[in-house]
Amino acid sequence: MVRAVIFATLLLFASLNVSASTFPRPPALEPAVSFWVKVYTQISTQQGFIHDDENLSVIYQTVSVSPALTRRQRDQQIAAATQRVRNALNSLGQGKLSAFSATETEVLAAWPLETSSETFALAAQRVRFQLGQSDRFLAGLARSGRWKQHIREVLIHHDLPLELGVLPHVESSFNPRAYSKVAAAGMWQFMPATARQYMRVDNVMDERMDPFIATEGAARLLKTNYKITGTWPLALTSYNHGAGGMRRAAKILGTKDIGVIVRKYKSPSFGFASRNFYASFLAALQIDSDPGRYFRKVAWESPTSFDVVTLPDYISASALAHAADISLDQLKRYNPALLEPVWSGDKYIPQGYPLRVPKAQLNRPLEKTVASLPSNAYFSQQKPDRMHRVAPGDSLSSIAQRYGTSVSNLMALNGLRNHSIRAGKSLRLPGYKQGQPSSVASIVGGQLQAREYVIRSGDSLWSIARRFKVSTQQLAAWNALSVNKAIQPGQKLKIASAG
């Protein structure tokens, strides 16, 4: 027993040494790490620090914001408190020596006694507000229980340090549905352009939203960053700032020391978030390694056991949900990469997609469910897009009314975050309802763009579909025909352009 304890202790120290060498904590970063530990554990999203944005050991005030306030009122309260601190710094910067206000007294207390007027004057330009995160971090710890084992397996597969698995604390609080103001999405907060290097992001699928797929993408990105920069502090900072930017910073300063780079590197794009990214990672690593030190209780979530099947063809989501005897909403919940057009029926679930459903939700294995679908539930091609080119004066409302759909459907189909559209832009449209032409490739100004084909003797829907590289189901839908209905020579068929 004693030998086992000694062995375990040696393993622990070995692990700590590896972590310290792989993810160093330069003394220059300690104030920032301490700051982020406080942000993550001491103040909630109903509070915030007013602080100096360079010297993070300087915290002027803790501001509490009532949840009853509107967003505008909240912003006004924060702006007013920040301005009071800025005014106090300006007064002290002008040499004020007595009759201090309450705010000026707080500002003085945040700095050493020998602080000069010049320092106060400069600090007035660096006042910043940081919202607290303790409630979000605690919720993220709970959620992490659902994903940590998978993340660990992916990191091991790519021969990456296991400490990287805490990065979602910084990015999203382990929220798979997180979406930022700048369009970063998912648990790993990929921007669209970066994500497309590692996964699929389009109007049918956004794999950033799937924690399983996105974790694989994040591992590959981090591995690439490390190959480019050569150190994990720089590779992690590259996750926020870009590997090219960090390589340039190291070259300009002649060092890869993250403490030196954070302190000395100046670039318009290397702002507060980039400068503090590695420090916030270290803070998250510290908390995640010993959560009981910071939080009384963590209600860890458990991993879900999934049944997974890779789809052999394009398949209707509603048909699959019906065959699996689960609701469409349940299928949607466990396959977050599939976007609204799939669930509305305007697109099929793509061929090759790894469909997931919890085993507890199934009456039989998912693979058998998919295999049991009738042949007419499978499609060799995706439904092509219909498009509308926005004309001057068009609005989402008027376009939705013209095509018998909703504004929310148009927004979902086109990945729009607001109602703003501009003339000349092309918008994807929902497919036609059953009995009408489905998914014609191009509509300009409301007019169907399609060629006509005159049926010849010996033609069949199958042979015509093959000739034009479409499916018989698409050909039948475009012409309101049954797949099994006979066609006659001289009859005209609409053939949509490939899209």
N, C-alpha and C positions, 0 to 999 in steps of 0.2 A: 504493500500500500504506500509506504513512504517513498519507495523508488518510483512508483507511478506518479506521485505528486511532484517529485523532483523533476521527472521527465517532462511533465506537463508545464512546469514552471520554466524549464529551459526552452521549450517550444514557444512559450509566450514571449520570453525575452528575445528569442531569435526573430519572432514575427515583428516585435516592436522595432528591432534594429533594422530589419528590412524596410519597414514602413518609413522609419526616420531617414534612411538613405535614399529611398525612392521618392518620398514626399517630404523634403526638408522644410523646417520652420525657421527661416532666418530671423534673428532678433529684430531686424527692421520691420518684420511683418507682425510681430506679437501684438502691438496695439490694435491692428486691424482684425486679427483673429479674435482677440478678446471682445472687440466691438460686435462682431457678427455672432459670437456666442450669446451675448446679451440680447441682440435683436431676435435671435431664434428661440431664446428660452425665458427672457424676463419681461418682455412687453408684447402685448397682443396686437391684432389688427385694429383695435380701437384705441391704440396709442402710437406714439412715435417719438423719436429723438430728433431734436434740433442740434446739429453738430457741425464741426469743421470737416470739410470734405477731403482734406489731405491728412491732417493729424487726427486720427479717429479716437485717440485717447481724450480728445476735447469734446465733451457732450455738455451743451449749455442747459437744455431743458428736456423734460419728458412731458409731452403734450397728450392729453386725453381728449378723444373726440367722441361725442355722443352718437350712437347708432341711429338715433331718431332724426339726425340731421340729413338733409338732402346732400347729394354729391357736391352740388355747387356751394352749399353752406359749409360743408366740411372743408372744401378747398379754400374758401375764404378765411375760415378760422386758422388753418395751417399757414396760409400766406401772411395773415396779420401777425401771428406769433413769430414767424420767421423774420418779418420786417422789424419787429420790436428788437430782436436780437441784433439784427444788422445795424439798426440805429444806435444801439448801445455800444457796439464795437466802433462805430464811426465817432461817437462822442469820446470814447477812451482813446481812440486813435488821434484825436485832436488835442489830447493832453489833459482831459478832465481829471481832477485829483480829489474831489470831495463832493458831498451832497449827492451820492449815487442813488439812482432809482433801484427798485427791486430787481429789474432785469439786468441793470448794469452790475449789481452785486453778484448775481448769478454768473454773469459772463466773467467777471474778475476771478471768481472762485474756480472756474474751469481751467484757468491758466496758472502757471507758476508765478510766485510773487514778483520775480524780477522781470516779468514780461514788459517789453518796450511798447511805446505808443505806436511805433512803426509796425510792429507785429500785429497789434490790434487793427490798425488801418488795413493791412493786407488781408487779415482774417475776415474782414467785413465783406470781402468779395467771394468768400468760400463758405458761406452759410448754406446748409442743406438740411432737408427733412428726410428722415428714414422711417417708413412705416414699420411697426413691429410685426413679428411673424410667429410668435410662440404658439398660438392656437393652430396655425397652419402647419407648423413643424410637427406638433404632436399628432395632428391628423395624418400627416405624411408618414410618421413612424408607424402608425397603425396600418396604413395602406401598404407600406413597404413589405409587410409580412406576406402579402399576396404575391409579390413579384420577386423577392430577394433570391429565392432558390433558382429561379429561371435566369436571373441576371448573373448569379454566380456561375452557373453552368456555361453561359455564353462567354463570360470572361475567361474561364478556364480553357474553353475550347480555343480561344484566340491567344492563349498564353499571355494574358494581361493581368496586372495587379488587381486583386479582389477589392482593394480600397476604392477603386473607381465606381463600385456599385452604389456609393452614397451620393453620386452626382445628381440624381433626380431630386434629392432634398433641396438642392440649390436651384435647380431649373423649374420644378413644378410641384414640389411637395408630393411627389409620386402620384400626381393626378393625371391619368391617361387622357382626360378630356380637356386639359389645360390649353388655352388659346390666348396668346398675348396680343397687345395692341399693334405690334409690328409683324403679326402673322406667323410667329413661331408657334408650333403646335405639338401636342402630345406630351407624354411623360418626360421625353428627352429634349423637348423644345427645339425641334429642327426648323430652320427657315426653309421655305419651299425650294430655293435654288440649291442649297446644300443637300437637302433630302433627296432630290432627284438623282444625285450621284450614287445613292445607296438603296433607294427604294422607289416605289411607284407613287406619284402624286399627280392626279389629273381629275377629270370631272366624274369619274366612276369610282376611283379608289384614292384614299389618302392614307398610306401605310404608316404615316407618322402617328396616327391615332391608335394603332394596334401595338400594345406594349411588347408583344413577342417579336414582331417584325422590327419595330423601332429599336429595340435593345440590340439586335443583331447589327443594325445600321450604325448605332452609336459606338459599338465596339470597333467596327471597321474604321469609322471616322477617327476615333481616338488613336487607333493603331497607326493610321496614316499621319496624324498630327505628330506622333512621337517619332516616326521615321524622318519627318521633315525637320523637327526642332531639336531632337536629341535628348530632351529631359522631360520628365513628367510635369513639373511646374509650368514649363512653356507649352507643353502639349495640352494641358488643361486650360490654360489661358487662351490658347488657340481656339478652343471650343466656343469662346465668346468673341474673340478678336480676329480669328483667322490665322492659319499657320504661316502664311506668307508675311503677315504683319508682324508676328512674333519673331520670325527668322530675321526680318529687317531690323527689328529693335535690337536683337542680340548682335547683329553685325555693326550697327551704328555705335553701340556702346562698348563693343569688344568684349562682351561677357554674356554668359547664360545664367548668371545669378539673378533669380527672380526678385530678390530684395532690392538689388541695384536697379533692375529694369523698372520695377514699380515706382521707385523713387525718382529716377532720372529721365526715363523715356518720355518725350513730349511729342504728341501727335494729336491732331484734331479728333481722330477716331478712337484714340486710346483714352477714353473717358473714365468716369468713376466706376462703371460696371466692369470694364476690362481690368482696371487697376486692382479691383477688389475681388476678382473672380477666384483666384487661387486661395486667397485668405478666407473667403466664404466657404470654399470646399474644405479647407483644413478645419474650420469651425464645425461644419456638418460632420466631418469624420470624427472629431473629438466627441461630439454629442451622441452620434450613432454608436460609438464604441462603448459608451456607458450611459444609456438614457436614464437609468434610475437615479443618477446623480442630479439630473435636471428636472425630471418629471415624476410625479408621484406614482402614476400608473399609466401604462400603455396597453390599450385594448387591441393587441395584435390581430390582424386578419389572417386567415389561413389560405393557402393556395387552393385553387379550384382544379379538380381533376377533369380534364377535357378529353373528349373524343374528337379526333381531327381526321379529316379526309381531304385529299387534294382532288378538286373537281376535274373530271376528264373532258368536259365540254362546258359551253355556256349554258347556264340553267336559270330558270325563273325563280326568284326568291320566294314568291307566294306558293309556287308548286312544291318547292322543297320544304317549306314550313308545313304545308298541308300533309306531305308524305311523312314528315318526322313527327307529326302530331304535336307541334309546338306553335306558339303564336309568332307572328312576324316580328313583334316587338322583342320577344325573347331572342330570336335569331339575330336581330339587329344589335341587341345589347352585347352579345358575345362576339360580334364581328364588326368592331367599330371602324375598321378601315374602309368598309363599304359605305358609299355615300348615298344621299337621299334618292337619286335617280334609280338606284338598284331597288330600294324599298318601295318606291312609287310604281315600279314596273316599267319605267322608261328605259332601263338598261337591265341586262342579265348579270348575274354573278359571273365574273370573268373565269374563263378556262384557266386551270392551274391554281386557282385560289385555294389556300389551306383553310377550309371552313372549320370553325370550332363551335362545339356545343358541349356544355357540361354533361358528364355522363349521367348525373342525377336527373337531367331533364329528358332523357331518352328512354323509350321502351325497348329499343333494340340498337345494336351498333350503328353508328352514323354511316359507315361504309355500306352496310346492307340497305339502309334507307335510300341512299343515292342510287345504288344498283337496281332498286325496285322501281325507280321512276320509269314511266312509259317512254318509248322512243321519241314521241312527239314533244317531250319535255326538254330534250337536249337540242342545242343549236350549235352549228359549226362556226357561226360568226356573231359578233356583238351587234346589237341594234345600232345602225348608223345614226349620226346626229342630224337633227334639223336645225337650221340656223336662221336667225333674223338679224339683218344689218340695221343698226339703230339709225333712224333718220332724225334730222333736226326737229325738235318738238316732242319726240318720243319720251315717254317715261315708263318705268317698270309697270306702273298701274295700267297705262293704256295698252302696252304690249300684252300684259297678262289678260286683259279683257278681250283683246283681239283674238287670242288663241285659246280662250276658254280655260285659262289656268289661274293660278294665284301668284301674287308677288313673292310670297315665301318660297313657292316651288321654283320660280325663276332664280331667286337668290341662291337657293341650295344647288340648283343644277349648274350655276355658273360660278359658284364659290365666292359670291359677293358678300361683303360684311356690312354694306350700307346700300342705300337706294341710288347712289350716284352712278350714272352711266353717261357716256359721251357719244355724240354722233360719229358714225363710222365704225364703231365697235360692233363685233358680231356676238350675238347671244345664242346660246344653245336653248332649244325649245323642248318641252315635253313631247313624248311620242303620241301618235293618234290613238284614240280608243279603239277597242275591238270593233271590227266591221268597217273601219276606215283605214286609209293608207297609213301604215305605221313607219315612223322613223325615216322619212324621206331626207336625203342627205343635205339638200340645200334649199332654203326658202329665202328669197330676197324681197323685201317690201311686201311680204304676205303671199307671194306667188310661188307655187310649186315649181322647182327646177328639176325636170326629169325628162329622159328621152322616151320615145315610143318605139315599141317593137311590134311588127306585124307577124303573127304566128303563121308558120309554114307547115306544110304537110309533113307529118312525122315528128313534129316538135312535141315535147312534154314540158311540164313545169320544171321537172328535174333537169332536163337537158338545157333549157333556157337559163335556169339559175346557174348551172355549171358554166355556161358560156360567158355569163356576165359576172361570175365570181361573187354571187350572193347565195343566200340560202333559199330553199323552196318556201320556207315559212315567211321570209321577208317578201319574196315575190308575190305570194298569195295575199299577204296583208296589204301591200301597196295597191293591190287591185281588187280588194274585197272578195277574194275567192277562197273556196275550200281547197286544202292541199290535195284532196282526193277527187275534186271535181274535174271532169273532162274539159279540155279546151279545144277550140275549133280553128282550122285554118282561116286566115283573114281577120281573126279577132285581134284587137290591139291591146298590148300590155304596157303599163308604165314601168320603166326601169330607172330607179334612182341612181344618181352619180355615186361613185364610191366615195366614202367619207370617213 
